[in-house]
């Protein structure tokens, strides 16, 4: 199953091609929103990540 951040990254990649150098407004908006959504959901994933150090010590 794909997680939501990966979906945003795929939409971002497709949007960058469709925006043609950010000259097409609709695709540019899709690209910017997809980038923001991807960063948001990746930050949520990092918040829930296990915070153990190399030796297994809890650093957080």
N, C-alpha and C positions, 0 to 999 in steps of 0.2 A: 504494500500500500504506500502511495506517495504521501509525503507529509506536505502541509500547506506551503511551507517556505519554498520547497522545490518547485511547486506549481507557479509561484510568483516569479521565481528565477527563470523558468522557461518562458513565461509571458514577457518578462523583461527582455530576454534575448530576442524573441520574435518581434517585440515592439521596436527595438533599436534598428532592426532591419527595415521595418515598415515606416519608420519615421523619416527615413532618408536624410539623416544628418539633422534631425529635429526641425525640418522644414515643413512637415505635415502636422498640423495641430492635433488632430484626433489621435494619431499614433504616438505623438510626443506625450500627450496626456496619459495614455495607457502605459507608456514606458516609465514615466515618472511615478505614477501610482503603483505600478508593479515593483519598482525598485524600493519605494517606501514600505510597501507591504512585506516584501522579502526581508528587509532589514528588521522590521518590527517583529516578525515571527521568528527570525533567527535569534533576536535578543531574548525572546521568551524561551526559546530552547536552551540558550546559555544559562538562563536563570535556574532552570530545572536540572542542569547537568550536575553530576556528582563532582564534588570539589575535593578530591583526594590528591595528594601530592605523589611524587614518584615512589616514595617508600610507603604509601598507604596512609600517611598522616593526614588528618583533617585540617585543612588550611583555611576553611571558611566559616 
